[in-house]
Amino acid sequence: MKFSTKAIHIGQKPDPSTGTIIPPVYLTSTYVQEAPDQHKGYDYTRAGNPNFTNLEQTLAALGNGKYATVFHLGLVQQPPFSQPCARAM
């Protein structure tokens, strides 16, 4: 599969309830919980959300990798990636 085809189709599974192929952008910040600490996959958007999950799966596939990580704040990404470089110097 060519890169452009992967970029469009990877991670795009039809929604079982609506049949949509392209996932919607979720703008919610909180998710329903059955009880405290018993969530259905997501609890608060800063800890993860469907948008990030889809983006991570797509980036991993585009890079022919197994995993990818995205961060919700620009400065959060700095320590995980800069510290290994500093140690190597």
Contacts in CASP RR format, 6 or more apart in sequence:
PFRMAT RR
TARGET T0000
AUTHOR 0000-0000-0000
METHOD contacts of the structure
MODEL  1
MKFSTKAIHIGQKPDPSTGTIIPPVYLTSTYVQEAPDQHKGYDYTRAGNP
NFTNLEQTLAALGNGKYATVFHLGLVQQPPFSQPCARAM
1 9 0 8 1.000
3 62 0 8 1.000
6 61 0 8 1.000
6 62 0 8 1.000
7 58 0 8 1.000
7 62 0 8 1.000
10 57 0 8 1.000
10 58 0 8 1.000
10 61 0 8 1.000
10 62 0 8 1.000
11 54 0 8 1.000
11 57 0 8 1.000
11 58 0 8 1.000
11 61 0 8 1.000
12 21 0 8 1.000
12 22 0 8 1.000
12 23 0 8 1.000
14 20 0 8 1.000
14 21 0 8 1.000
15 23 0 8 1.000
23 50 0 8 1.000
23 54 0 8 1.000
25 51 0 8 1.000
26 45 0 8 1.000
26 49 0 8 1.000
26 50 0 8 1.000
26 51 0 8 1.000
28 45 0 8 1.000
28 49 0 8 1.000
29 44 0 8 1.000
29 45 0 8 1.000
30 43 0 8 1.000
30 44 0 8 1.000
30 45 0 8 1.000
31 39 0 8 1.000
31 40 0 8 1.000
31 41 0 8 1.000
31 42 0 8 1.000
31 43 0 8 1.000
31 44 0 8 1.000
32 39 0 8 1.000
32 40 0 8 1.000
33 39 0 8 1.000
33 40 0 8 1.000
33 43 0 8 1.000
34 40 0 8 1.000
37 43 0 8 1.000
42 48 0 8 1.000
42 49 0 8 1.000
42 50 0 8 1.000
45 72 0 8 1.000
46 72 0 8 1.000
48 72 0 8 1.000
52 70 0 8 1.000
52 72 0 8 1.000
55 68 0 8 1.000
55 70 0 8 1.000
56 67 0 8 1.000
56 68 0 8 1.000
56 69 0 8 1.000
56 70 0 8 1.000
57 68 0 8 1.000
58 68 0 8 1.000
59 68 0 8 1.000
59 70 0 8 1.000
60 66 0 8 1.000
60 67 0 8 1.000
60 68 0 8 1.000
71 77 0 8 1.000
END
